[in-house]
């Protein structure tokens, strides 16, 4: 099953719409989770960019500050076709901050926030806030309202988004070729390993979405703690677990494939092993690459989920997601977008 064929939790989306008609229609603000500590050789700089690639901006910031690119840190890549805000650290040992307002690129604004003792590392963020605008909408507004209410109440399947799989979804096929012996550089290898794991996870989640069990407990379930990478189980589903599931304290999880047996048992283990067998070359390749079994929540609950209809008939949707979750997986339950 390709990523474009993944089943929907609530049936076919009620809307068709344009997303990213302009960069301002896709706004992302990083939730780093901490403030600069006020001392150290790393300048804490807020970067707002429009229509630019994060890595390119980082290289340009290094050039502007007169330092090697490796001395610029950021937590994650942000969408290019968007307006985004995130923090960079810029290592300036024994040097004062340059005049950030003189940065010579019109689509990028830099603002000093203070100093920090450490470089920001990849993945070191809590999450992201999104404000998305859907335009040229086709579909019934009442049905859209009902779907928005369902998303707010139950969340959505926590699929890996299409960005994970590269242009045209080609990363999975490249991973298959890599596992057959094609050589790739280290950075590309990491991307392809992640794509292979994500494909197997999406396959397991798709089975549970189709069965209506993506947000329910099954025999042999492994439970993930909300907002954490910690998990526990399997154990017999009882009233206490049901209550925690209902208030989104825990979520059923799916496999990030690797060495060893799935920690699940019973029906969950049977499902996950069947999905992995369907893509045996990917599963065996991940084991050969010495990846370890990990877990990811099957259910994604957007925080601060809100929406409003604009005067021109467009729909604005806002929410926050934890790191590693995709705004497009939320919107796909509402609208087929172009």
Buried (B, 14 or more C-beta within 10 A) or exposed (E): BEBEEBBBBBEEBBBBBBBBBBBEBBBBBBBBEEEBEEEBBBBBBBBBBBBBBBEEBBEBBBEBBEBEEEBBBBBBBBBBBBBBBBBBBBBBEEEEBBEBEEBEBEEBBBEBEBBBEEBBEEEBBBBBBBBBBBBEBEBEEEBBEEBBEBBBEBBBBBBBBBEBBBEEBEBBBBBBEBBEEEEBEEEEBEBBBBBBBBBBBBBBBBBBBBEEBBBBBBBBBBBBBBEEEEBEBBEEBEEEBEEBBEEBEBBBBBBBBBEEEBBBBEBBBBBBBEBBEBBEEBBEBBBEBEBEBBBBBBBBBBEEBEBEEEEEEBBBBBBBBBBBBBBBBBBBBBBBBE
